[in-house]
Amino acid sequence: MKINRLQLVNFRQHADSLFEFEGGLTGIIGPNGSGKSTVLEAIAWALYGNAAARGTRDSIRFSRAPARSSVRVELGFELGAHRFRVVRGLTSAELYLDDSAEPIANSITAVGDLLQRRLGMTRSEFFNTYFTGQKELDVMAAMGPTERAQFLSRVLGYERLRTAQALVRDRRKVIAAEIAVLREGLPDPAVVARQLQEADDRRRAADRRLAVAEEAFAGASRALAAVAPQWTRAQAERERAQQAETERRVGQGEEAALSRDVARLARDLHEVAAARAELEALATELAPLPGLMVEIQQFNALAGEEGRRRTLLAEERVLADELARLRDRRERVSTAPALEEEATVQLEQKRHAVEAMLAELEARRTEWVRDRQEAETRREALLKQWRDAKEQRDRIVALGEEGTCPTCARPLGDHYRQVLDVLDAQLETVMVDGNFFKRRLEQLQEVPEEVRALDEQRRALALEAGAQERRLAKVQSAVQELAQLGRDIHAKEERHAGLRRDIDSLPAGYDTARHAAVRREIERLTPLDARQARLGAQVDREPQLLRERDRVTAHLMAVRGRMAALAAGIGAPLLGDAEYAALRARHEEAQQAARTAELDAVAARGEAEAARVEAARAAQAQAELAAAQQRLAVRQGEKRLHDELDRAFSDVRTDLNAQLRPELSEIASQFLSELTDARYGELELNEDYALSVREDGVPKPVISGGEEDLANLVLRLAISQMIAERSGQSFSLLILDEVFGSLDESRRQHVLELLRSLHHRFEQVIVITHIEGVRDGLDRVISVRYNEETGASDVTRGEAITAPDDDAGAELAGLGAA
């Protein structure tokens, strides 16, 4: 893996920082708190998401970022033969491959899973190998023996063998389960063979029964074919005779119906003649009816107008009464305009009197309140003065003649009694004045009589003004009513004149007695008129009845002729009833025998088919047995193969783990010798993978903190080199964060030389430190500084070499002078 580019936007204290990396040895240098270690966190966050960040998700955002501004980290890196670019935000993530414009993953979960598969390591494994910080150098020291071995196996890729072995064992379990199922499901071969033989025997017996049944069915079919034509002819003759009898009976019914129709038509024609005679008598009696109808219509119209006249007269009387009432009311309120002016003047006078009385009352009440507040203020001041004098006197008495005056700080002596007398006089004077103002307050507690009298006068004037306002309102209402009365009287007078014109325009001459007589005559003649209409309709049917009588008579004659011809054509049947019954019995017997033979043949065919199916099923069972035996043999072979694979994986893992400690110790020892100028030539891992340093071949029982950091550093470098050599990973990256803090200047340079010598394994090494003195050992430098004004980190790139500051010397806690 090789990192090419890293951009941080609103991430921690980086508002917008861009880092571009190349191969070789690169240093990110800056004081503590400048944001240089945030670069390591940003790389981790880009690859593994929120699980790799410190604190909560909300704490990642730059504290001075504008509201709703986005947080974004963009990391570009090479892995194998491909270039990747991951863009991650607080709630989104995208992964691009080989400069493509479309992402290959576009969700937080999908990007995380895909990157972990491509990197081949979990976040913990990745950071415990290729990322190394001073506080994380002793990561293996915190583990138990088993955890150390598992950790090394996992990061070196040996756990892949464990995973593969687990897959082999899982597959072996599946195969064993399949073998058990196959064995349990295998039938007994002898039983299968016996069932096959029995099925063949049943099939041959069913075939023989089928041949017998089919021969019997053929004989019964021939017998039925011999008697069937005779029975068919007999049935045809019998059906012809039955049909002729049916037609005769139908003709008799039709003849009877037509005879009834002829009689009915004769009765209808007789009734028509009677109706014609009655019509002639009714015509004379109904002659006056048209004139009466015209007269009744005229009387009905006059009756309607008469009713309207009565209604208008009643409305005229009501309107006259309303006009009289309105005119009387107008007379009573005609003086309202003069009274309105008088009431308005009187109301203004009352209001002025109320305002003058209210002003005088407020003046008297204000004077009383002011006197009471002044008395209260004076009394409170005298009370305070009395308490102060009393407190001063009590203090003097407590001090005595030998005491010191609290005011002038001189001894009281002979002035003691004089001071007490002065204070007693002050107390007596204050007491007298206080009693005076106390009595004065008691006097002023009650409202003065003059103020109460003024208040009563104000209320009386206010009541009079209210009464005058109500009187004025009534007068003003009367003035408005006077105008409305004028309008109402004018409108009703016009309505009265219109009613009179309507009454005069109505026609006269309505005769109530004649109207009733005409109505009674019409009521008497109306039923006769209806009777005349019914009789006329009956007479109008006469031509239709004559035509229908002629048609029915002709049809009756035709039916009688057809009946005569049918009676002449019916002859005696060819077969008598006894011969017909015997022929039917023979036919039914032959038909029953053929049906029974057919059913027997069908049953025999079913038995034969069932026997053949059973034989086929038995043959299939025998074939399935052979196939199951073959599958069982294959699964048994697979299980033997997986047993061998399990043993082989165990042997390989045992051999690799046996070689791991010596080889890791050898590589770490070479690094340690180079870093300590051969003072410590050997670093050993015991069976528990615990680390020990040897000096001149002798294990050191106690090592300093710097020596322990140095030993852990070379162990981590050795692990990283073994990963690059053996695990099959395509990583070529190594990042070291603050690993120089406990090393002296000489060993810092040794570490840099060692890192440069590993260039063939790790072509890109990034060192993060606050020590300026390592600049001259780096290929390129990226400086990170904290800007107090913006509150953000400033990133610059340069090759300048500066001397280490004085504080750095204090941090060079080394392994001791070598």
C-alpha positions, 0 to 999 in steps of 0.5 A: 500500500502506498498513500499518494494524497490526503485532504482534510476538510473541517476534520478536528482542527484542520479546516482545509489541509492537503497532504501529498506523499511520495516514496522514501522517508517523509516526516510530519513535524510540528509542536504538540497540539498542532494537529500532526497526529490527527493525520494518522487518525484521518487515514484510519477514519477514511479506511475504517470509519467511525470506529477508528476515530476518537470520541463521538462522531459530533466531536470530529467537526472543526469547532469553528466551522460554519453551521451546516458545513460538511466534514470530509476526508479524501484519501488516495492510495495505491494497492497492488495494481490499482489506485483507490480514492475514498471520500468519507463524511459523517453520514456518507462514504464513496470508494472510487477505483482507478480514477473512475467517475462512478463509485464502486461503493457508495454507502458507509457499510459497503465502503467499509466492508470492501476496503477491509476485504481489499486490505485483508486486515481488521482495523486492530490488525492494521494499526498494530502492524503498519501503524506504530505509535509510542503509546502503542509500542508495547501492545504485545506486552498487555497480551497473554501468551496465547493472545500473543501467539494468535496475534502474530499468526493473524497479522502474518497471515498464518490464521488463514491456515486456521480458517482453511482448516476450520473450513475443512473441518466444517466440510468434513462434518457436513460429509459425515452427516451426509454419510450418516443420512445415506447409511440410514436411508439405505434399504436392505438389498435382499428386501429390494430384490424380493420386492422386485420378484414379487412385482414381476409375478403379480404383473404376469398374473394380471396380464393373464386375467386381462386376456380372459376378461377381454375375450368375455367382453368381445363375446358379450359385444357380439350377442348385443350386436345381434339383438340391437337392430330388432330392438331399434326397429321395434322402438321406432314403430312404437314411437310412431304410434305414440306420436300419432296418438299424441297428435290426435289428443292435441287436435281434440284439445285445440278443437274444444278451445276453438269451439269455446272461442266461437261461443265467446265471440257470439256473446260479445256481439250480442252485448255490442247490440245492447250497448248501441241501443243504450247509447241512443237513450243517453245521447238525449239526456247528456245534450246540456252537459257542454253548456254547463261545463262552460258556465261552471268555468266562468263561475269558478273564475268569478269565485276566485276573484271574489276570494281575492276581494275578501282578502284585500278588504281584510288587508285594507282594514289591518293597514288602516289600523296600523296607519292610525297607530303610527300617526298617534305615535308620531304625534307623541314623539313630535317634541323630541328634537326640542327636548334633545337640545335641552338634555344635551346642555344639562348633561354638559353642565353635570359633566363639568360639575363632576370633573370639578369635584373630582379635581378637588377630591384628588387634591385633598387626597394627595395632600393627605397621602403626602402627609402620611408618607412624610410622617412614616418617613420621619418615624422610620428615620427616628427609629433608625437614629434611636437604634444607632444611639442605643447600640452606641450607648450599649457598646460604651457601657460594655467598654466601661471607663477603662475602654477606648472610644470606638469613635476617636480611639482615645481612652474614655476615662473621665469622659465616660459618664459625660458620653453616656449623658449625651447619648441618653439625651439623644435617646430621650429627644429621639423618643419624644419626636418618635412618639409625636410622629407615631401619634401623627400616623395614627391620626392620618390612618383614617381618611379625613372627613373632608375627603369623605364628604367630597367623595360622597358629593362626587358620587352623587354628581356622577349619578345625576350625570348618568341619569341625564345621559340615559334621558338624553339617550331616550330623547335621541332614540325618540328623534330617530324613531320620529324620522322612521315613523315618517317613512313608515307612514308614507310607505303604508299610505302608498300601500293603502292606495294600491289596495284600494285600486286593486279592490276597485279593479276586481269584476262583480256579478258572482251568483253563489246559488246558480254556481251551486246548482250548476255544480250539482247538475254536472256531478249528476251527469258526469257518471252518465258521460263516463258510461257513454264513453265505455259503451262507445268503446264497446260498440267500436269493437264490433268490426274487430269481433266480426273479423275474429269470429270469421278467423276462428270459424275457419280455423275450427273447420281446418282442425276438424279436417286434420283430425279426420285424416289422422283417424284414417291413417292410424293402423295396428302396430307390427308387434303386440305388447307381449312380443315387444316386452320379450324383445326388450327383455332380451335386449336388456339382458344382452346389454347388461352382460356386455356392461358387466364384461366391460367392467371386468375388462376395465378392472383387469386392465387397472390391475395389470397397469398397477402391477406394471407400475409396482414392478417399475417402482421396484426396479427404480428402488433397485436403481436408487439403491445402487446410486445411493451406494455409489454416493456413499462410496464417493462421500466416504472417499471425500471424508478420508481426503478431508481427514488427511487435509486436517492433519496436513493443516495441523502439521503446517501450522505447527511447523510455521509456529515453530519457525516463527519465534526464532526467525522473528527474534533473529530479525529483531536482533539485527535491528536492535544491534544496528540501533545500539551500535552492537551493545545489545546483540540479541533479542529473544522471544521465549515460548510465551512470546515474552520479550527479553534483551541479551547483553553479551549473551546474558539476559538483562533482568531489568531494562529501562523505559527507553530500552523497553521502547527500543526493544518494542520498536524493533519487534514491531519493525521485525513483524512488519518486515515478516508480513511484507516477506511472508504474508502475501500482503501487497503493503509497502507502507510504514507509519511511525508516530512519536517513536523518538521521545525516549531515544537520545540523538544517536539512537534517533539517527540509528532508527532513521538509518534503519528505516532507510535500509528497509526501503526495499521492503517499505518504499514509503515510510512516514514519521510523525514527531515534534522533534525538529532535530530529525529533519536532516535524516528525512527525504522530505518534511511536511510542517504542521503549525497551530494558527491562533487567529484561525484556530486551525492547523496550517500545513506547509511543505519544505526541506529546511533543516533547523536545529532542535529546540532546547525543550527537545533535549529534555525529551531525549530520555535515552537508553543510557550512554552507550 
